[in-house]
Amino acid sequence: MPSLRERVDLASITVTLLPLPKGKKRGSGVGFCGQEPVALVEGAAAAPPYRWVNGKPEILTYQDVKKIGASGTSRSQIAGLWYTPKHDERALVWTRDAAGEMTGVELHPAKWQKSNALACSDTQQVGYGYEKFAEDPCRALLWEGSRESLVVLTGPDPAVETYGKGVADGIQVGYVGGARQRHGCLWRGTTESHIDLHPPSDRLVGSDILGAGDGQQVGHVWDEEMANGAALWDGSPESFVSLAPAGFVRSTAWACARGFQVGWAGKDDRGMQVRAILWSGSADDFLDLQEFLPAPWNVSQALALLVDGNRLRILGTAQQAVKSGGYEMNAGEVPVIWEIDRAVTADTFRQWLCLDFTPDPDAGAGVDYCLRLWLIIVEIDGVMKVGHLEPETDPQITLQLEEETQGSSPSPSATLCELSLATAEEQVVDPAILPRSRDESAC
């Protein structure tokens, strides 16, 4: 399989620091609600959630409640909570309607003291709650859009606390156990479906699953020294893969999609200095996203991942760490988006196409020339994508397929543009039906 640096176009990487609302000082990323980034924005007191619509921040509200928060997003939902005057937590989910407006619905179960929705997947929401705080164990909670749909998820021993942190494709993830020796796990909608994902290793004493997507689960594991290492699973404890990159002493993976994972890694065992990381399934196949941030932003985390056609959009938080009196201080914090195009390789290339436009001499159009348009077909995640080619405008972004496809490219200096221009009805197509080389007779 191609490495991450072969799968993405490094020259295409752009970084956008999201503009904060007027009067706000700091912001931290949460996720993408559809195409819209969502972040917590901090002013003088609370940190309410905002979503950026057409590049402009819009605050999320719920009735007349002043203190609310958000923790997770999906295509059309945002999961979070609101606080009572006594500061008790109440789970909440916002859903976007056809007009683009967000409406909040309370998920908090009757007679429970606290609850919080941490993640959502359009049809399901997960989080945690306490029937009686400080008396009963914490419980992982699952909803399907209403408080009446509540399902309590436990492990084999119902006396042990559980925590729900992520949900995707009908799978809920989180952990079972105490603070030090908890075990990452997954459920499929019921307590009986619980699967312990803790790796079969005597060295590792704890694990936690933080996110899920497209059949994978991510989080971290730790040893007796409590050193976190980013981790990846594929539905079973035996599928555990360490993502902890060499040269870093601690790391965490927050989210995953389409075989990519995002999170952070740090070279020191404590302190603020961590760097946003993009992985492609293994510890040695990663991209340090911190390298692409401008000064003075010297700290970062990647928190959410959206795969949109051939483009990766990664939402995170950038910080400015400074030292004062021997201590590290956070001098600034903003939500940030990295955008990366996936490169065309011999593995994704399927076929060249060309279209000839010839004027009809009987039409009287007065046009005396022909036009030839070259198109390329590639396969991205099982979906056929169509793009067009233009004369080269950037010498560093060239289509490197002439040798890989045995000289079938029309020009070695062509640049791939708008790869996701169209799709073949967004359906899986058997690559065997597409020839590998250009057929001159077709034009």
N, C-alpha and C positions, 0 to 999 in steps of 0.2 A: 504494500500500500504506500502511496506517495507520502512523504513527510509533510508536516504542517506548512513549512516554508515553501513546499512545492504546491500545496493545495490552495494557498492564498497568494494574492498579488500584493507583495509588500509595498510596491510603489503607489498602490491605491489607498493606503491607510490615511484616513483623515481623523482629526480630533476636534470635537465641538464641546466647549464649556457652556452649559446651559445658563442663559441669563436669569438671574434671580429676580423675584418681584421687588418693586421699589420698596426700600426701607428694610429689606431682609439681608442678613449678614452671612448666613451659611446654608448649605443644602447638601443632602446626601441621597444617592440614588436608591430606588426601590425596585423598579422593573418597567416593562413595557405593557401598556394596556392597548392591545392592537399595535399600531405604529407609534403611539404616543408615549413618550417617557413619563414616568411618575417618580416623584422625589419628595422627601420630607424637607420642608423649608423652615429654618429657625430664625425667629426674630428675638424679641426681648424675653419672651416667656415660653410658649408652647412651640411645637414643631409640627404644624399642620401639613397634610399632603397636598401637593399640587400635581397637575398634569399639564404638559406642554402641548397645546393645540395650535397647529400651524406655527410652531416656534415660540408661542407666547404662553406664559404660565397662567393657569386658571385654578383657583383654589377649590378643593373638594369640601362640600358641606354636608351636614346631616341635621335636619330640622334646625333648632336654634342652639344646638350643642356647641360649646366653645372649644372643648378639648377632644380632639380626635386624632387618630393615627392610621397609618397604612403599612403593611408588611409584605404583601404579595400581589401579583398581577397575573392576568391571563388575557386572552384575546378581547374579551368584552367585560371583564370584571376586575375589581380591586378589593382585596381582603384587608380588613383592619379592625378597628375598635373605637369606641368612645368611652369617656370616663364620666362617672357619676360625681356629684359634689364631694362624696367621700373617697373619691379616687378609685372606686371599684371599676374593673374592666368589663366591657360589654362587647361581645363579638358583633361584627358588622360587615356587610358586603355591599358594595356599589355595583350596579349593572348599567351598562350603556344601552340606551334605546336607539331606535332607528334614526332619530334626529341628532344623535350624538350626545344627548344629555345623560348625566350620571345620577341614578336614584339609589339611595341607601335603604337597606332593609336590615333590621336588627335580627341577629341569629342567637342572641343570648338565651339559654334555656331557662324556663321558669324554675324558681326555687334554687338556682345555683347562685353562688356568690360572685364568682369571677369567670370570665371567658374571653378568649381572644382568637380571632381568625388570622392565621399567619400566611396562608397560601390559598390559591384558587385555580380552577381549571375550567371555567365557564359553567360546568354542570355541578361541580363539587367544591367544597371549601373545607379546609382542615385547620386545626389549631389545638388549643388546650383549654382546660377549665377546672375549677374547684367547686364542689358542692358546698363545702365549708372550708374556707381557707385556713391553713395552719392546723387543721384537724384531719382532713381527708387527703389522700394522695392526689397528685395532679393526674388528670385524665386526658388522653388524646381524644379529640372530638372531630366528628365528621358530619357535615351538613350537605344538603342538596337544595340550597336556596331559601330555606325557612327554618325557624326554630323548631317546628314540629317534626322536621326530618332528621333530628339529631340521632346519631349513632355513637355510642361510647366504645372506644377501641382500647383494649387492654392486652397484656401479654398473658403467658400461661398462668402466672400468679397474679390474681386481681388486686392483691395488696400492694404490688409494686407500681410505682408511678410510671406513666407513659406520657409521651409528648408528640403531637403531630406537627410536622414542619414543612411538608411539601406534598403535592398531589399532581398527578398527570395520568391520563389514559386509564382512569379507574383504579390506580395504584396510589396508596397513601404511604408516606415515609416519615420516619421520626426515630424515636428511641424508646427503650424500656430500661429502667434502672435508675440508680442514684447518680450523683454528680461525677464521681470518679470512675466507677466501673459500669457505666451504662453500655447498652448494646444497641447499635443501629438496627433498624428493622423496617419491614414493610407489611402493609395489610392490603387486602382487596375487598374492602367494604365491611368486613366483619372481624370480630375478635378471633374467631376460629381460623381465619385465613392468615394469621400472624406468622411471619417468617423472620427468624433471627439471622441478620446479615453479618454479625461479627465474624471477622476472619478467623480461620482455624490456626491461630498462632499463639504460642506461649509468651511471646515477647510483648504482644499488644494487650493492654488491659481494658481499653475502652474504645468505643466508636460511636459516631453520630451521623445520621443521614439528614442532609439539609435541603436537598432538591432532587427532582426527578424529571425525566423527559425522554421520549422516544425510546423507551425500553431500558434506559440506564438510570442509575442512582449515584449521587455524589455526596461527599461530606468530608469527614476526616477521621483519623484513628490516632490513638496516642499510646505511649508506653509508660513504664513506671516513672520516668522522668517528666511525664506530662507534656512531652513535645508532640505537637500536632503535626500530622502529615496528611496532605490531601489524598483523597481516596475515591475510587470508582468501582461500582458494582454493576452486575447485569442480572440481578434477580435472585442470586444465591450467595451464600458465604464463600463458596469455592471460587466464585467469579471475581473476587476482590483483586484490584490492581492498584498498586501504590502510584500516585501521581507526584509524590514528593520529589522535586527536581534537585539534581546534584548542585552543591554550592549554596543551598538554602537549608536552614535548620528548622523552619516551621512553615506550614502552608495549610490552606483550606480551599476546597472547591465548593462554590455556592450553587451553581446552576449548570444544566447541561441541555443540549439539543443537537440532533442530527450528527452525533458522534463527536461534538465539540464540548469542552468543559471550560468554565471560567471561575476564577477565584483570586487568590493572592499567595505570595510567598515572601518570607523574610529571611535575611542573612544573619540577623541577630536574634538571640533567644527571647528578647523582650524589647519593648519600646515601640515607637510609631512607625519605624522604617520598614514598610512592606510595599510590595510592588504587584500591580495587577498582572494576572497571568491568563493566557489562553492556551489550553491543552488540546491535543488530538489523540487522547486515549492512552498515553503512556507518559512516564516521568521524564523521559529524554526527548519528547516531542512537544515542545512548548514555545510560546512566543511571549517575551517580556514586553507588555504593553506600556509599562512606565517609560520605556525608551522614547516613546512618541509624544510624551507630554511636554509642553513648553515650561520654561521657568516662570514662576518660582515653585511650581507644583512638583514636589519631590517625593510624595507618598501617594499611593493609589490602591484601590481595590476594584475588581470586576465582580459585579453582583448579579447581573442578568444578561441573557443572551437571546437574541431574536435572529433567526435565519430566514431571510427574505429573498427567495430566488437564489441568485449567486452572491448575495451580499450578506455579510455578518454585521449585525449591529450589537454592540456590547455597551451596556450601561453600568456605570460605576461611580465612584467618588474619588475626587482628587483633593489632596490636602497639601498645605504648606507647613512643614515641621521646622521649627526653629528652636535653638537652645538658648535658655535664659537661666542664669544662675546654676548651671549644671543639670537643668531639667529640660526635657523636650516639651514644647508647647505647640498647640494647634493654632497657627496664625491665620488660617483660612481654609475653607472647605466648600467645594462646589460639585454638583452633579456633572458627569462627563460622559460623552458618547464617543466610542471608537467605531469607525465604519471601515470594513475591509471587504474587498471584492475577492471572490474565489477565482483562482487562476484556471485557465483552460489548459488541460494536459492531455496526453495521449489516452489516458484512462477515461476522461470525460468526453473527449471528442467523438462524434458519431459520423458526421457527413458534411461535406460542402454542398451548397446549392447555389445556382445562379438563375436569375430571372432576366430575360431579354425583353426590353420594351422597344418595339419597332413601330414607327408611325404608319398609319394607313394612308397610302397615297390618294385614296378616293375621298378621304375625310376633309381635305382642304385645310388642314391645321397649319400648314406652312412650316412644319418642323422637318428638317432634313438630316437628322442624326438619330442614332440608336443609343439606348441606355442599357447598360448591364449592371445589375445589382447582385453583389455576392452576399450570401447568407451562410451562417454556420449553425449547425445543430449540435448541441451538447446535452448530456444527461446529467442532471443535478438531483441527487437524492431520488432516483427512480422516475423523475419527471423530465420530459423532453423540453428544452428551452431553445428558442430561436433568437439569434442576434444578427446584427449587420456589421459590416466592416467599413472603415473609413481610411483615407490616407493617414499615414502616421503623423501625429502631432507631438508626441512625447517619445523621445528615443529610448526611454527606460521602460515604456509600457508597450512592448511589441509582442506579436503573436508568434510564439516559439513552437510551431507545429510542422514546419516544412520537412525537417528531417524525421520527426516522429511519425509522420503520415506518408512517408516515402515520396516526398515532393508533390503532394497533392494540393498544397495551399496555393491560392492565386497570386500571392505576393508575400515575400518574407518580411515586408515592412508594414503589413496591415495591422491595425489596432482594433482590438475587440471593444465594441461599444454597445451599451444597453443590452447586455446578455439576456436579461429577463424581459425583453421587449414583448414577447408573447409566449404562450405555452400551448402545447398540444392538448387542450382541454383538461389540463392538470391531471392527466391520467398516466399510469405506468405503461410504458411501451417496451416491447421486447427489443433490445438492441440488435438482436440477430436479424431483424428485418431491414436494418439500415446498412448499406454498404459502407466500407471503411474509406474508400477513396473517391475522388471526384470523377464523374463520368462526363467527359468532354462532349459526347454526343447528346447529352441532355440539354445542352445549350445551343 
